[in-house]
Amino acid sequence: MGRMSDSPAPLADPHLVFDAAQGRRDLVILGSTGSIGTQAIDLVLRNPDRFRVTALSAAGGRVGLLADQARRLRVRTVAVADPDKAPALREALRERYGAGEPLPTVLAGPDAAAELAASDCHTVLNGITGSIGLAPTLAALRAGRTLALANKESLIVGGPLVKALAAPGQIIPVDSEHAALFQALAAGTRADVRKLVVTASGGPFRGRTRSELADVTREQALAHPTWAMGPVITVNSATLVNKGLEVIEAHLLYDIPFDRIEVVVHPQSYVHSMVEFTDGSTLAQATPPDMRGPIAIGLGWPERVPDAAPAFDWTTASSWEFFPLDTEAFPSVGLARHVGALGGTAPAVFNAANEECVEAFLAGRLPFNGIMDTVTTVVTEHGTPATGTSLTVADVLEAETWARARARELSAEATAEAHA
């Protein structure tokens, strides 16, 4: 396979796949009871000749579903992050397995997912939500596994750490936008790339001004027009924080400068992202909104999985629209570019503060516009972070802890002021 140029290969390079082993692949699925995990399992069950799951992990909130998955896939090991859920998981497994059937080994605790990520397999799908996915990402890379990365936060908060460990082509992105860029980049050399164009649906509040967003409700923010996702990711889509995170992720994955990464609003969510080449050509990757396609790229590349997701019906008329981003109503992308350029612990502070503010919004303690106002304050107070090769996991965790605490303080102050 050719490389995109003579310069160091990007983390995600479709021309240079870390391990293109043929035959059935053994998989570890982290976050198996979430949206990405359940769709990945659906794909595996429809392609038993291509994939076999050896281990599953989940947070522990849905032990019944986790036990069902373990039984159906006949995995060797199951893990829960919450150790208090381990007894319930073991009981659920006993209820589902027949007499004399060997039960899978149960691991429990905050390090369980990372232990699975380093276990014997071909590919680790990291579908965990949040920055807690960093440790499993690093464990999978250290162990030499191909990493199908759906946990964008681990790359955001630990970018230098991930880049130091990952071999060229070892990471295959699973986000729909980055899977689209990954595929479009295969059409040219790295030197031919002029810009990356990341598409955004615009969320439920596309077209609203900042003042019109002041009083939006939790229910309105969770009513995404095209995607069915968890509450945190859905709110991130409403604020467009998710798009800011994806800009940082694209910069880290493909080594493209921030000033050559654009965001465009595309309400239909048919075009998942585009690559503009120096000759003026733009290649767009398009499918109906369905995450099974990007998941199949992550698990099967460089081979494609037939019928992984629905295709377009070209006999039916449709309209595809594109609009510029309203940076005043949605300042999150600009702030993300700022913290991405700062590097070091700044992206971790941005992400952690946002997670706390989203939780406060969902609980009714913070208004919608207060999410980005508070995150901006936390990022500003953090100042210029320590950068360079000296960054450690401890640095990231310390920065996150501070950012979460400060975001909670500011959210509480906002609540007190609102009720004064």
N, C-alpha and C positions, 0 to 999 in steps of 0.2 A: 504494500500500500504506500502511496506517495504521501509526503508531508506537505503542509500548507506553505511552508517556506523554510529557509535555512535557520531562521531564528528559533528560539525555544518553543516547543509545541504548547498550545494552550491546554488547560486542564481538560476541557472537553473538545476533542478534535476528531471529527468523523473520518479523517484520513488516517488516523493512527490509533487503532483500537488496542487497548492494553492486552486483552485476551479474547481472541475470536475463535475459541474452541467450538468445534462442531458437536453435534449429538445433544442428548438431553442434559440440561443444566440444572445443577442443584442450587436452590435459592434459599436465602434467609429473608423473611419479611418482617420488618420492624414497623410497629404501628398497624398491626394486621386487622384490628377492629375498626379502624378509621376509614374514611372515604377512599383513600388511595389503596390501603391494604385490602379492603373488601373487593374492589375492582380488580386488583392484581390477582387475587385468589380466583375470581371468576375467569380471568384469562388463563390461569394455570389449569383449572379444571376442564376448560375447553381444549387444552393443548397438552394432554398428559404425555405425549410422545416427545415433547420439547422441554418441558419443565417438571421439576420435582421439588417440593418444598421440604426442607429438612428441619426448620425451626421457625417459630413464631414468637413475637413479643407484642405486648400491649401495655397500656398504663395500668389497667386493672379494673376499670369501671364497668366492663361488660364481660365478666368471666364466663357467662353462659355461651355467648357467641364465640369467645376464644376457645372454649372446650369443643364446641361444634366444629370449628375450623380445624382444630388439632385432630379430631377423630376422622373427619372427612379426608384430610390430607395425609394422615398417618405419619405425622412428624415425629422426630426423635426427641425434641426439646421444646418446651413452652416456657415463656418468661413473663413476669409481671413486674412493673416498676414499683408498685406499692406492696411492700412485704405483708401488710395486713390482709391482702386479698389472696395470698397463697393458699390458706386453708380452704377457702371457698372454691378456688380453682381446682384444687385436688379433688374436692367432693364432686364438682361438676364433671370432672374427667371420669371419676369412678362410675357416675350415673350413666355416662354415655358409652363406655367401653364394656364389652361383654365379659363374662366370666372367663378368666384365664388369659385374656388379652393383655399384653404388656402395655403399661401406661407410659406416656412420655415423661422424661425427667422434667421437673419443675424448678425453675430458677426464680428468685425473687430479690428485689432491691434495686436501688438506683443504678447499679453497675451491671445489671443482668443483660440489658440490651447490648451494651458494649461487648460483653462476653460472647453473646451470640454472633455479633458482627465479625468477630475474629475466628469463629468456628469454621470447620471444614466445609467449604461450599465454593461455587463458582462466582455467584453474584449476590450482593447484599442490596436489597431494596430498603432504603431508609425513608419510610413514610411517616415518621414521627413528626408531630407538630411542635414547633417552638425550639428554642436554643438548647434544650436538653438533648437534642439530636446531635450535638457537636461531638460528644465522647464516642458514640457509636460510629460516626463518620470517620474519626481519627483511627479508631480500632480497626475498621474495615480496611482502610488504606495501609496501615502498618502491616496487616496480615497479608497484603497483596491481593485482596479481593477486588473484583470489578464492582464499582459502586454506582448503583442506579439511584440518583439523588433526587428525591422529592422534598427533602427537608432543607429548604433554602436558607433557613436561619443558621444552620451550622456553617455554611459557607460565608454568610454575612458576618457573623460575629467572630468567626475564627479564620478569616481569609488567609492571612499569612501562615497560620499553622497548617491549614489544609494544603496550601500551595507547596509548602516545604516537604510534605509527605507524599503527595500524589505523583505517580508516574504519568507521563504524557499519555492521554487517552484512557486513563484508568477510571475517570468519572464520566458517566453517561447521564445527562440531565433528564429529569422526568417532568418538570413543570411544562405545561403546554407551550409556553412562549419559548423556553430554551430548547425544548425538543424540536420546535420549528426552526429556530436559528441553527441548531446542530445539523438538521437535514439540509437546509438551504446552503449552508457553508460548504457542504460536500460538492457543490457545483463549481467551485472555483478555488484558486489558491488564496492564501492568506494575504498576499501582497495585492490582490485584486479587490479586496473588500474596502469600500468607501465608508459605509456606515451600517449599523444595525438599527432596525426599526422595530420596537417592541409595541405590540398592540394592546389596547385596554378597552374593555367593554364600556367603560365610563360608569359602571355600577348603577345603582338605582337612582342616583341623583344627578345623572348627566344633564347638563343644561341649566342647572340651578346656580344662582349666584351665592356668594358667601353668606349674605344676609338671609337668603332663603333657606340656608342649611342650619340656621341657629336653633330651630325648634324641632328638628326631625326626631322621630321616635326610634326606639330599639327595634320595633316591628318593621318600620319602614327601612331601616338600615339592613335588616336581615332578609329583605325581599329582593334578592339578586335576580336580574332579568333573564340571565342565560345559564348560570352555573349553580349547581346544588353542592354546597360546601359546609364545613363546620362554621360555628358562629364567629370565631376569631378571624379566620380567613375571609369570611363574608364581610365583616366590618372593615377589614383591611382593604377589601375591594371597593367599599363605599367611600372610604377616605382616599383611595388610591395609594395608600402606603404599600400595598402589595406591588404596585408598579414601581415605586421607588426602590424597594428591595430587589426587584427583578433587574433594574438598571445596574445596581451594584453587582448583582450576581453575574450579569452578562459581562461586565468589565472583568471580573475575576476569572470567569470560565474561558473567555475568548481573547483576553489580553487586548481589548479594543479600548482606546481612551474614552473618557466620559463625554467629551465634546463630539464624539462620533456615534453616540447612542441616543436615539430619539424615541419619544413616546407619542403615539397617535391613537386617537379614540376611534374604535370600530365597534359600534353597538351590536352587530350581529354575532360577533365572536366566531366568525368563520375563518378568517385569516388570523393565524396565531402569532405570527411575527414575520418579518421580511429582512432580507439582506440586499443592500444596494451595492453594486459593483462599480468599479471605476469607469467602465465603458457605458454607464448609464442604465444598464439592465438592473431590474429589481426582481428577485425571486421571492415569492410568497408561498408559505406552506399553509394549506387550507384543508380543513375537514369540519363536519358538523361538530358542535361542542360535545366532546366525549373524552374523558381522561384515559380510556382504555387504549387509545392510539399512542399517546406519549408513554404510557406504562409499557406497552409492547416494544417500543423503541428502546427503552431502558433495559428491558430484560433480554431482548433478542438480538440487538445490534451486533454485527453488521447485517444480519439477516432480518427480514421482515416477517411478521406473523400474519398469515392470511386471515382476513375477516376479523381482525382484532377489534375494529370499531366500524360504525356505519359509514358509508360513503355518500356523496351527494347524489341526488336525483336530478340530473341535468335536463330532464324533460319538463321540470317544474320551474317556472319563472321565479327569480329572486333578485333582490337589490342589495348591494353591498355599499355601505357608507363609511367615510373616513372624515374625522374632524380634528382640528388642532386641540391640544390640551389647554384647558383653562387653568393657568398656574395661580391665579388669584384665589379662586374658589377651592383649588386643590393644591396647596403648597407642598405637599408631601414629597413629590418627585424632586423638586428643587432642593429640599432639605436633605434628601437621600443622596443626591449628587455631592452635596457639601460634605457630609460625613464620610462618603466613600472616598472623596479626594483627601480628606484628613487621614483616613486609614487608622491603623492601630486599634485602640479600643473604642473609637467613636462610633463605628457601626453597631457594636454591641450595646452601647448606651442608647442609641436610637431605637434599636429593636426592643430592648428590655423595657424602656420607658413606654413605648407604644403598647406592648403587651399589657402592662399595668393599666394604662389609660383606657384601652379597649375593655378590659374587665370592669373598670369603674363606670364606663358608659353603659355596658350591658346591665350593670347593677343599678343604674339610675342615679349614680353619684356624680356624673360629669356630662355636660352637654356635648353634642356631636362636634362642634367646632372646638370645644375644649380639649379634644384628643390631641390635635396637632399643635394647639397653643401650648399645651403642657409639655409635649415632647420637645418642641422648639426651645422652651425655657430650660429643660433638663440638658439638652445638647449644648446650649450656650453656656450654662454654668459649668459643664464638664470641661470646656475650654479645649486647648490643644492637647491631644492625647500622646502618650508615649508610643513611639513607633519603632520600626526596624526589626531586625532579626531577634531582638531580645524579648519580643512578645511571647508570653506563656499562657497556658490555660488558666493559671491562677490569676494572671492579670485580667483576662477576659471575665472570669467569674467575679472578681472584686469590682470591676467596672459595672457589671450587670447588677450586682447587689446594691451598689450605691444608686444606680439609676432607678431601680425599682423602688427603693426606699424614698428617694426624692420625688418620684412621680406620685407615690401614695400621699406624701405630705402635701404636695401641691393640689392634688385632687381633693383631699380633705379640706384644705383651705378654700377651694372653690365651692365646695358643698356648704361650708359654714357661711360664706359670703352670700350664697344664694338664699339661705334661710334666715339671714340676719334681718 
